[in-house]
Amino acid sequence: MRLPVLPCFAFILLAAGACGRAPITSPVLAQDDTRGEWRGSATCADCERIDIRLALQREGDANRYLLVETYVVAGTGARFVDRGQWRQDAALLRLAGSSGSRRTYAVMDDGRLQARDSHGRPLPVRDDGLLSPIAP
């Protein structure tokens, strides 16, 4: 079966554009920092929004995180807390929860974090969810 020319051509352009970009390798925490905090919100299918707070901590060789998500409905919220270890792989921040959860964020040039899938690809139909750094 022969593929249509336009989708193949579009794929080649997208692949070439992605290959030309240099990976972001800025550290999620500066060398001297032992703590960092990010906040943001995301859309929700069955609530008003999800307020997100992520705190990273570095103690020697241990990298720990605390993630608090508050699902807001009619002015009240249900909080979910996740804790675990984090590591940075080039442009990706990977969270491994003590209960087995896994999360991945892209580290943007401006210090914001963007939720990604486990392979580092953008999530479908998810333009929001950017977490902005909070000054200490």
DSSP file (Angstrom, degrees, kcal/mol; ACC not computed):
  #  RESIDUE AA STRUCTURE BP1 BP2  ACC     N-H-->O    O-->H-N    N-H-->O    O-->H-N    TCO  KAPPA ALPHA  PHI   PSI    X-CA   Y-CA   Z-CA
    1    1 A M              0   0    0      0, 0.0     2,-0.4     0, 0.0     0, 0.0   0.000 360.0 360.0 360.0 134.5    0.0    0.0    0.0
    2    2 A R        -     0   0    0      1,-0.0     3,-0.1     0, 0.0     0, 0.0  -0.767 360.0-132.8 -94.9 131.9    1.3    3.4   -1.0
    3    3 A L        -     0   0    0     -2,-0.4    -1,-0.0     1,-0.1     0, 0.0  -0.530  32.0 -97.8 -80.2 147.5    1.2    6.2    1.6
    4    4 A P     >  -     0   0    0      0, 0.0     4,-1.3     0, 0.0     5,-0.1  -0.332  29.4-127.6 -62.1 148.3   -0.1    9.6    0.5
    5    5 A V  H  > S+     0   0    0      1,-0.2     4,-2.7     2,-0.2     5,-0.2   0.895 100.3  57.8 -67.5 -42.8    2.7   12.1   -0.4
    6    6 A L  H  > S+     0   0    0      1,-0.2     4,-2.9     2,-0.2     5,-0.2   0.926 106.2  46.0 -61.1 -50.3    1.5   15.0    1.9
    7    7 A P  H  > S+     0   0    0      0, 0.0     4,-2.4     0, 0.0    -1,-0.2   0.908 115.1  48.3 -61.0 -39.0    1.6   13.1    5.2
    8    8 A C  H  X S+     0   0    0     -4,-1.3     4,-2.2     2,-0.2    -2,-0.2   0.925 112.9  48.0 -65.0 -42.8    5.0   11.6    4.4
    9    9 A F  H  X S+     0   0    0     -4,-2.7     4,-2.2     1,-0.2    -1,-0.2   0.916 111.7  49.9 -62.8 -43.5    6.3   15.0    3.4
   10   10 A A  H  X S+     0   0    0     -4,-2.9     4,-2.5    -5,-0.2    -1,-0.2   0.898 109.5  51.8 -62.4 -40.1    4.9   16.6    6.6
   11   11 A F  H  X S+     0   0    0     -4,-2.4     4,-2.8    -5,-0.2     5,-0.2   0.909 108.2  51.1 -62.0 -42.6    6.5   13.8    8.7
   12   12 A I  H  X S+     0   0    0     -4,-2.2     4,-2.5     2,-0.2    -1,-0.2   0.912 111.1  48.6 -62.6 -42.3    9.9   14.5    7.1
   13   13 A L  H  X S+     0   0    0     -4,-2.2     4,-2.3     2,-0.2    -2,-0.2   0.920 113.1  47.2 -63.7 -43.8    9.6   18.2    7.8
   14   14 A L  H  X S+     0   0    0     -4,-2.5     4,-2.1     2,-0.2    -2,-0.2   0.924 113.2  48.1 -64.1 -43.7    8.6   17.6   11.4
   15   15 A A  H  X S+     0   0    0     -4,-2.8     4,-2.0     1,-0.2    -2,-0.2   0.905 112.1  49.2 -64.2 -41.6   11.4   15.1   12.0
   16   16 A A  H  X S+     0   0    0     -4,-2.5     4,-1.3    -5,-0.2    -1,-0.2   0.894 110.6  50.9 -65.8 -38.9   14.0   17.4   10.4
   17   17 A G  H  < S+     0   0    0     -4,-2.3     4,-0.5     1,-0.2    -1,-0.2   0.888 110.7  48.5 -65.2 -39.1   12.8   20.3   12.6
   18   18 A A  H >< S+     0   0    0     -4,-2.1     3,-0.7     1,-0.2    -1,-0.2   0.856 108.7  53.8 -69.9 -34.5   13.1   18.2   15.7
   19   19 A C  H 3< S+     0   0    0     -4,-2.0    -1,-0.2     1,-0.2    -2,-0.2   0.808 102.9  58.2 -69.9 -28.6   16.6   17.0   14.8
   20   20 A G  T 3< S+     0   0    0     -4,-1.3     2,-0.3    -5,-0.1    -1,-0.2   0.626  86.8  93.5 -78.0 -13.0   17.9   20.5   14.4
   21   21 A R  S <  S-     0   0    0     -3,-0.7     3,-0.0    -4,-0.5    -3,-0.0  -0.625  74.9-128.9 -85.8 136.9   17.0   21.6   17.9
   22   22 A A        -     0   0    0     -2,-0.3    -2,-0.1     1,-0.1     2,-0.0  -0.643  32.5-108.7 -78.7 138.0   19.6   21.4   20.7
   23   23 A P        -     0   0    0      0, 0.0     2,-0.5     0, 0.0    -1,-0.1  -0.364  29.9-113.2 -66.9 146.8   18.4   19.6   23.8
   24   24 A I        +     0   0    0      1,-0.1    83,-0.2    83,-0.1    68,-0.1  -0.689  41.2 168.1 -79.5 124.6   17.8   21.7   26.8
   25   25 A T        +     0   0    0     -2,-0.5    -1,-0.1    66,-0.1    65,-0.1   0.245  24.0 132.3-124.7  13.5   20.3   20.7   29.5
   26   26 A S        -     0   0    0     81,-0.2     2,-0.1     1,-0.1    81,-0.1  -0.426  64.7-106.0 -65.9 141.1   19.9   23.5   32.1
   27   27 A P        -     0   0    0      0, 0.0    -1,-0.1     0, 0.0     3,-0.1  -0.386  12.3-135.3 -70.9 145.5   19.7   22.0   35.5
   28   28 A V  S    S+     0   0    0      1,-0.2     2,-0.4    64,-0.1    -2,-0.1   0.847  99.9  32.5 -67.7 -33.4   16.3   22.0   37.2
   29   29 A L  S    S-     0   0    0      4,-0.1    -1,-0.2     7,-0.1     7,-0.1  -0.991  96.0-116.7-120.6 132.9   18.0   23.1   40.4
   30   30 A A    >   -     0   0    0     -2,-0.4     3,-1.1     1,-0.1    -2,-0.0  -0.225  35.4-101.5 -61.7 159.1   21.1   25.4   40.2
   31   31 A Q  T 3  S+     0   0    0      1,-0.3    -1,-0.1    -4,-0.0    -2,-0.0   0.844 122.4  42.8 -51.9 -40.9   24.3   23.9   41.6
   32   32 A D  T 3  S+     0   0    0      2,-0.0    -1,-0.3     0, 0.0     2,-0.2   0.628  94.9  98.4 -84.1 -14.0   24.1   25.9   44.8
   33   33 A D    <   +     0   0    0     -3,-1.1     3,-0.1     1,-0.1    -4,-0.1  -0.532  40.5 177.5 -80.7 138.8   20.3   25.3   45.4
   34   34 A T  S    S+     0   0    0     -2,-0.2    24,-3.3     1,-0.2     2,-0.3   0.514  72.5  35.5-109.2 -12.9   19.1   22.6   47.7
   35   35 A R  E     +A   57   0A   0     22,-0.2     2,-0.3     2,-0.0    22,-0.2  -0.974  57.8 173.0-139.6 152.9   15.4   23.4   47.2
   36   36 A G  E     -A   56   0A   0     20,-2.0    20,-2.9    -2,-0.3     2,-0.4  -0.974  10.8-159.4-154.7 150.2   13.1   24.6   44.5
   37   37 A E  E     -AB  55 134A   0     97,-0.5    97,-3.2    -2,-0.3     2,-0.3  -0.997   5.1-173.4-137.9 140.5    9.4   25.0   44.2
   38   38 A W  E     -AB  54 133A   0     16,-2.8    16,-2.7    -2,-0.4     2,-0.3  -0.958   4.7-171.8-129.6 146.1    7.0   25.2   41.1
   39   39 A R  E     +AB  53 132A   0     93,-2.3    93,-3.1    -2,-0.3     2,-0.3  -0.977  19.5 126.5-137.8 152.8    3.3   26.0   40.9
   40   40 A G  E     -A   52   0A   0     12,-2.1    12,-3.2    -2,-0.3     2,-0.3  -0.963  38.8-114.9-176.0-171.3    0.7   26.0   38.3
   41   41 A S  E     -A   51   0A   0     89,-0.5    88,-1.3    -2,-0.3     2,-0.3  -0.974  15.9-158.5-144.6 159.6   -2.7   24.7   37.3
   42   42 A A  E     -A   50   0A   0      8,-2.1     8,-2.6    -2,-0.3     2,-0.1  -0.940  28.8 -99.8-135.6 156.2   -4.1   22.3   34.7
   43   43 A T        -     0   0    0     -2,-0.3     2,-0.4     6,-0.2     6,-0.2  -0.342  35.4-153.2 -72.4 160.7   -7.6   21.8   33.2
   44   44 A C        -     0   0    0      3,-0.4     3,-0.3     4,-0.3    -1,-0.0  -0.999  17.3-143.9-140.8 137.8   -9.7   19.0   34.5
   45   45 A A  S    S+     0   0    0     -2,-0.4    -1,-0.1     1,-0.2    -2,-0.0   0.844 102.9  22.6 -70.8 -34.4  -12.5   17.0   32.8
   46   46 A D  S    S+     0   0    0     27,-0.0     2,-0.3     3,-0.0    -1,-0.2   0.076 122.5  47.2-126.2  25.5  -14.7   16.7   35.8
   47   47 A C  S    S-     0   0    0     -3,-0.3    -3,-0.4     1,-0.1    26,-0.2  -0.926  87.2-102.1-150.2 175.0  -13.6   19.6   38.1
   48   48 A E  S    S-     0   0    0     24,-2.6    -4,-0.3    -2,-0.3     2,-0.3   0.918  89.9 -41.8 -69.3 -43.2  -12.9   23.3   37.7
   49   49 A R  E     - C   0  72A   0     23,-0.9    23,-2.6    -6,-0.2     2,-0.5  -0.967  49.7-112.4-171.3 169.5   -9.1   23.0   37.6
   50   50 A I  E     -AC  42  71A   0     -8,-2.6    -8,-2.1    -2,-0.3     2,-0.4  -0.975  24.8-152.4-118.5 116.0   -6.2   21.1   39.2
   51   51 A D  E     -AC  41  70A   0     19,-2.6    19,-2.9    -2,-0.5     2,-0.4  -0.757  17.8-161.6 -85.8 131.8   -3.8   23.3   41.3
   52   52 A I  E     +AC  40  69A   0    -12,-3.2   -12,-2.1    -2,-0.4     2,-0.4  -0.948  16.8 179.9-123.5 133.7   -0.3   21.8   41.3
   53   53 A R  E     -AC  39  68A   0     15,-2.2    15,-2.9    -2,-0.4     2,-0.5  -0.991   6.0-175.2-131.5 124.9    2.6   22.4   43.7
   54   54 A L  E     -AC  38  67A   0    -16,-2.7   -16,-2.8    -2,-0.4     2,-0.5  -0.981   1.6-172.8-122.7 125.2    5.9   20.6   43.2
   55   55 A A  E     -AC  37  66A   0     11,-2.6    11,-2.2    -2,-0.5     2,-0.4  -0.976   4.9-164.1-119.0 128.8    8.8   21.0   45.7
   56   56 A L  E     -AC  36  65A   0    -20,-2.9   -20,-2.0    -2,-0.5     2,-0.4  -0.883   6.1-172.6-109.6 142.7   12.2   19.5   44.9
   57   57 A Q  E     -AC  35  64A   0      7,-3.0     7,-2.5    -2,-0.4     2,-0.5  -0.999  10.4-160.2-136.9 139.2   14.9   19.0   47.6
   58   58 A R  E     + C   0  63A   0    -24,-3.3     2,-0.4    -2,-0.4     5,-0.2  -0.981  12.5 173.2-120.4 122.1   18.5   17.9   47.3
   59   59 A E  E >   - C   0  62A   0      3,-3.1     3,-2.3    -2,-0.5     2,-0.4  -0.888  65.9 -61.7-128.5  98.4   20.3   16.5   50.4
   60   60 A G  T 3  S-     0   0    0     -2,-0.4    -1,-0.0     1,-0.3     0, 0.0  -0.488 121.0 -14.6  63.0-120.7   23.7   15.2   49.5
   61   61 A D  T 3  S+     0   0    0     -2,-0.4     2,-0.5    -3,-0.1    -1,-0.3   0.509 119.2  96.0 -90.3  -5.9   23.1   12.3   47.0
   62   62 A A  E <   -C   59   0A   0     -3,-2.3    -3,-3.1    23,-0.0     2,-0.6  -0.751  52.8-168.8 -92.7 127.9   19.3   12.1   47.8
   63   63 A N  E     +C   58   0A   0     -2,-0.5    23,-1.6    -5,-0.2     2,-0.3  -0.960  15.4 178.2-114.2 112.4   16.9   14.0   45.6
   64   64 A R  E     -CD  57  85A   0     -7,-2.5    -7,-3.0    -2,-0.6     2,-0.3  -0.812   8.3-165.8-115.4 154.5   13.4   14.0   47.1
   65   65 A Y  E     -CD  56  84A   0     19,-2.2    19,-1.5    -2,-0.3     2,-0.4  -0.952  13.3-157.3-136.1 159.1   10.1   15.6   45.9
   66   66 A L  E     -CD  55  83A   0    -11,-2.2   -11,-2.6    -2,-0.3     2,-0.5  -0.982  13.7-171.7-132.8 120.9    6.7   16.5   47.2
   67   67 A L  E     -CD  54  82A   0     15,-3.1    15,-2.6    -2,-0.4     2,-0.5  -0.969   1.2-173.9-117.3 122.7    3.9   16.9   44.7
   68   68 A V  E     -CD  53  81A   0    -15,-2.9   -15,-2.2    -2,-0.5     2,-0.5  -0.975   0.4-174.5-119.4 121.5    0.5   18.2   45.9
   69   69 A E  E     -CD  52  80A   0     11,-2.7    11,-2.6    -2,-0.5     2,-0.6  -0.968   5.5-164.2-115.4 127.0   -2.4   18.3   43.5
   70   70 A T  E     -CD  51  79A   0    -19,-2.9   -19,-2.6    -2,-0.5     2,-0.8  -0.948   9.0-151.8-114.8 115.5   -5.7   19.9   44.5
   71   71 A Y  E     -CD  50  78A   0      7,-2.6     7,-2.0    -2,-0.6     2,-0.5  -0.779  19.0-149.1 -86.6 111.5   -8.7   19.1   42.4
   72   72 A V  E     +CD  49  77A   0    -23,-2.6   -24,-2.6    -2,-0.8   -23,-0.9  -0.729  24.2 167.4 -93.2 124.6  -11.0   22.2   42.8
   73   73 A V  E >  S- D   0  76A   0      3,-3.2     3,-2.1    -2,-0.5   -26,-0.1  -0.983  70.8 -18.6-136.9 122.2  -14.8   21.6   42.6
   74   74 A A  T 3  S-     0   0    0     -2,-0.4     3,-0.1     1,-0.3    -1,-0.1   0.868 127.2 -50.8  50.3  44.5  -17.3   24.4   43.6
   75   75 A G  T 3  S+     0   0    0      1,-0.2    -1,-0.3     0, 0.0     2,-0.3   0.314 123.7  91.0  81.8 -10.1  -14.7   26.3   45.6
   76   76 A T  E <   -D   73   0A   0     -3,-2.1    -3,-3.2    -5,-0.0     2,-0.4  -0.732  61.1-147.1-112.5 166.7  -13.5   23.3   47.6
   77   77 A G  E     -D   72   0A   0     -2,-0.3     2,-0.6    -5,-0.2    -5,-0.2  -0.976  14.7-143.1-139.7 149.6  -10.7   20.9   46.8
   78   78 A A  E     -D   71   0A   0     -7,-2.0    -7,-2.6    -2,-0.4     2,-0.3  -0.955  30.2-146.0-106.4 120.3   -9.6   17.4   47.2
   79   79 A R  E     -D   70   0A   0     -2,-0.6     2,-0.4    -9,-0.2    -9,-0.2  -0.692  14.3-170.7 -94.0 138.6   -5.9   17.1   47.9
   80   80 A F  E     -D   69   0A   0    -11,-2.6   -11,-2.7    -2,-0.3     2,-0.4  -0.998   8.4-161.4-125.8 129.3   -3.6   14.3   46.6
   81   81 A V  E     -D   68   0A   0     -2,-0.4     2,-0.4   -13,-0.2   -13,-0.2  -0.917   8.1-177.1-116.4 135.4    0.0   14.1   47.9
   82   82 A D  E     -D   67   0A   0    -15,-2.6   -15,-3.1    -2,-0.4     2,-0.3  -0.997   3.4-177.2-131.4 135.5    2.8   12.2   46.2
   83   83 A R  E     +D   66   0A   0     -2,-0.4    15,-3.2   -17,-0.2    16,-0.4  -0.926  24.2 101.7-129.1 154.3    6.3   11.8   47.5
   84   84 A G  E     -DE  65  97A   0    -19,-1.5   -19,-2.2    -2,-0.3     2,-0.3  -0.976  61.4 -42.8 170.8-152.9    9.4   10.1   46.2
   85   85 A Q  E     -DE  64  96A   0     11,-2.3    11,-3.1    -2,-0.3     2,-0.3  -0.775  42.1-160.0-108.1 150.3   12.7   10.5   44.4
   86   86 A W  E     + E   0  95A   0    -23,-1.6     2,-0.3    -2,-0.3     9,-0.2  -0.928   9.5 178.0-128.3 156.2   13.6   12.7   41.4
   87   87 A R  E     - E   0  94A   0      7,-1.9     7,-3.3    -2,-0.3     2,-0.5  -0.981  22.9-130.8-149.3 155.3   16.3   12.7   38.8
   88   88 A Q  E     - E   0  93A   0     -2,-0.3     2,-0.6     5,-0.2     5,-0.2  -0.948  13.7-171.7-112.9 126.0   17.1   14.8   35.8
   89   89 A D  E >   - E   0  92A   0      3,-2.9     3,-2.3    -2,-0.5     2,-0.3  -0.902  63.0 -70.4-112.6  97.0   17.9   13.2   32.4
   90   90 A A  T 3  S-     0   0    0     -2,-0.6    -1,-0.0     1,-0.3    17,-0.0  -0.375 122.5  -2.0  54.1-111.4   19.1   16.1   30.1
   91   91 A A  T 3  S+     0   0    0     -2,-0.3    16,-3.0    -3,-0.1     2,-0.4   0.378 121.6  84.8 -90.4   4.7   15.9   18.0   29.4
   92   92 A L  E <   -EF  89 106A   0     -3,-2.3    -3,-2.9    14,-0.2     2,-0.5  -0.904  59.3-155.5-116.2 136.4   13.6   15.8   31.4
   93   93 A L  E     -EF  88 105A   0     12,-3.5    12,-2.6    -2,-0.4     2,-0.5  -0.933  18.7-161.5-102.0 123.6   12.8   15.7   35.1
   94   94 A R  E     -EF  87 104A   0     -7,-3.3    -7,-1.9    -2,-0.5     2,-0.5  -0.933   4.5-162.3-115.1 127.0   11.6   12.3   36.2
   95   95 A L  E     -EF  86 103A   0      8,-2.8     8,-2.1    -2,-0.5     2,-0.5  -0.903   3.3-169.2-107.5 131.8    9.7   11.7   39.4
   96   96 A A  E     -EF  85 102A   0    -11,-3.1   -11,-2.3    -2,-0.5     6,-0.2  -0.938  18.4-145.4-121.9 106.5    9.4    8.2   40.9
   97   97 A G  E >   -E   84   0A   0      4,-2.7     3,-1.8    -2,-0.5   -13,-0.3  -0.320  18.9-123.4 -73.6 151.7    6.9    8.1   43.7
   98   98 A S  T 3  S+     0   0    0    -15,-3.2   -14,-0.1     1,-0.3    -1,-0.1   0.707 114.8  54.1 -66.3 -18.8    7.2    5.9   46.8
   99   99 A S  T 3  S-     0   0    0    -16,-0.4    -1,-0.3     2,-0.0   -15,-0.1   0.326 130.0 -93.3 -95.8   7.1    3.9    4.3   45.9
  100  100 A G  S <  S+     0   0    0     -3,-1.8    -2,-0.1     1,-0.3   -16,-0.0   0.401  77.4 143.9 100.6  -2.7    5.0    3.4   42.4
  101  101 A S        -     0   0    0     -5,-0.1    -4,-2.7     1,-0.0     2,-0.4  -0.337  32.0-158.3 -69.3 153.9    3.8    6.5   40.5
  102  102 A R  E     +F   96   0A   0     -6,-0.2     2,-0.3     2,-0.0    -6,-0.2  -1.000  13.2 174.1-135.7 133.3    5.9    7.9   37.7
  103  103 A R  E     -F   95   0A   0     -8,-2.1    -8,-2.8    -2,-0.4     2,-0.4  -0.976  11.4-160.4-137.2 151.4    5.8   11.4   36.2
  104  104 A T  E     -FG  94 116A   0     12,-0.6    12,-2.9    -2,-0.3     2,-0.4  -0.999   7.6-177.4-134.7 135.4    7.9   13.2   33.6
  105  105 A Y  E     -FG  93 115A   0    -12,-2.6   -12,-3.5    -2,-0.4     2,-0.4  -0.980  23.6-129.8-129.3 143.2    8.3   16.9   33.1
  106  106 A A  E     -FG  92 114A   0      8,-3.0     8,-1.9    -2,-0.4     2,-0.8  -0.765  21.8-132.0 -87.1 137.5   10.3   18.8   30.4
  107  107 A V  E     - G   0 113A   0    -16,-3.0     6,-0.2    -2,-0.4   -81,-0.2  -0.831  26.9-149.4 -90.7 112.5   12.6   21.5   31.8
  108  108 A M    >   -     0   0    0      4,-2.9     3,-1.9    -2,-0.8     0, 0.0  -0.380  24.2-108.3 -81.0 160.2   11.9   24.6   29.6
  109  109 A D  T 3  S+     0   0    0      1,-0.3    -1,-0.1     2,-0.1    -2,-0.0   0.823 119.2  52.7 -55.2 -34.5   14.6   27.2   28.8
  110  110 A D  T 3  S-     0   0    0      2,-0.1    -1,-0.3     1,-0.0     3,-0.1   0.348 123.6-100.7 -89.0   7.4   12.9   29.7   31.2
  111  111 A G  S <  S+     0   0    0     -3,-1.9    -2,-0.1     1,-0.3     2,-0.1   0.333  80.5 130.7  93.6  -7.4   12.8   27.3   34.2
  112  112 A R        -     0   0    0     20,-0.1    -4,-2.9    -5,-0.1     2,-0.4  -0.383  51.1-133.6 -75.4 160.2    9.2   26.3   33.8
  113  113 A L  E     -GH 107 131A   0     18,-2.5    18,-3.2    -6,-0.2     2,-0.5  -0.941  14.6-162.5-115.8 137.5    8.2   22.6   33.9
  114  114 A Q  E     -GH 106 130A   0     -8,-1.9    -8,-3.0    -2,-0.4    16,-0.2  -0.981  25.2-116.2-123.2 126.6    5.8   21.0   31.4
  115  115 A A  E     +G  105   0A   0     14,-0.6     8,-0.7    -2,-0.5     2,-0.3  -0.325  41.6 176.4 -59.6 137.4    4.1   17.7   32.0
  116  116 A R  E     -GI 104 122A   0    -12,-2.9   -12,-0.6     6,-0.2     2,-0.1  -0.845  32.0 -97.2-134.6 169.5    5.1   15.0   29.4
  117  117 A D    >   -     0   0    0      4,-2.7     3,-2.1    -2,-0.3    -1,-0.1  -0.271  54.1 -87.2 -79.8 178.6    4.5   11.4   28.8
  118  118 A S  T 3  S+     0   0    0      1,-0.3    -1,-0.1     2,-0.1   -13,-0.1   0.684 129.9  52.5 -65.0 -17.8    7.0    8.7   30.0
  119  119 A H  T 3  S-     0   0    0      2,-0.1    -1,-0.3   -15,-0.1     0, 0.0   0.415 121.0-105.8 -95.1   0.2    9.0    9.1   26.7
  120  120 A G  S <  S+     0   0    0     -3,-2.1    -2,-0.1     1,-0.3     3,-0.1   0.512  75.1 138.2  89.0   5.3    9.3   12.9   27.1
  121  121 A R        -     0   0    0      1,-0.1    -4,-2.7    -5,-0.0    -1,-0.3  -0.566  63.1 -94.7 -83.8 148.3    6.7   13.6   24.4
  122  122 A P  B     -I  116   0A   0      0, 0.0    -6,-0.2     0, 0.0    -1,-0.1  -0.269  44.6-108.2 -57.6 145.9    4.1   16.4   24.9
  123  123 A L    >   -     0   0    0     -8,-0.7     3,-1.1     3,-0.3     2,-0.1  -0.529  40.1 -99.9 -74.9 143.4    0.8   15.2   26.2
  124  124 A P  T 3  S-     0   0    0      0, 0.0    -1,-0.1     0, 0.0     3,-0.0  -0.403  99.0  -3.2 -67.1 139.0   -2.1   15.2   23.7
  125  125 A V  T 3  S+     0   0    0      1,-0.1     2,-0.3    -2,-0.1     3,-0.1   0.840  99.8 122.3  51.3  41.4   -4.5   18.2   24.0
  126  126 A R    <   +     0   0    0     -3,-1.1    -3,-0.3     1,-0.1    -1,-0.1  -0.660  16.6 150.1-134.4  78.4   -2.6   19.5   27.0
  127  127 A D        +     0   0    0     -2,-0.3     3,-0.1    -5,-0.1    -1,-0.1   0.696  66.5  55.6 -80.9 -20.5   -1.5   23.0   26.3
  128  128 A D        +     0   0    0      1,-0.1   -13,-0.2    -3,-0.1   -86,-0.2  -0.052  59.4  91.4 -94.7-159.6   -1.7   24.0   30.0
  129  129 A G        +     0   0    0    -88,-1.3   -14,-0.6     1,-0.3     2,-0.4   0.639  50.0 153.6  84.7  13.8   -0.1   22.4   33.0
  130  130 A L  E     -H  114   0A   0    -89,-0.3     2,-0.5   -16,-0.2   -89,-0.5  -0.626  33.6-148.6 -76.2 131.6    3.0   24.6   32.9
  131  131 A L  E     -H  113   0A   0    -18,-3.2   -18,-2.5    -2,-0.4   -91,-0.3  -0.898  10.0-151.7-102.7 126.2    4.6   24.9   36.4
  132  132 A S  E     -B   39   0A   0    -93,-3.1   -93,-2.3    -2,-0.5   -20,-0.1  -0.758  22.3-107.3 -98.7 141.8    6.4   28.1   37.1
  133  133 A P  E     -B   38   0A   0      0, 0.0     2,-0.5     0, 0.0   -95,-0.3  -0.393  28.4-142.4 -66.9 143.2    9.3   28.5   39.5
  134  134 A I  E     -B   37   0A   0    -97,-3.2   -97,-0.5    -2,-0.1     0, 0.0  -0.919  19.2-119.0-107.9 129.4    8.5   30.2   42.7
  135  135 A A              0   0    0     -2,-0.5   -99,-0.1     1,-0.1   -97,-0.0  -0.418 360.0 360.0 -66.5 140.3   11.2   32.5   44.2
  136  136 A P              0   0    0      0, 0.0    -1,-0.1     0, 0.0  -100,-0.0   0.504 360.0 360.0 -67.0 360.0   12.4   31.4   47.7
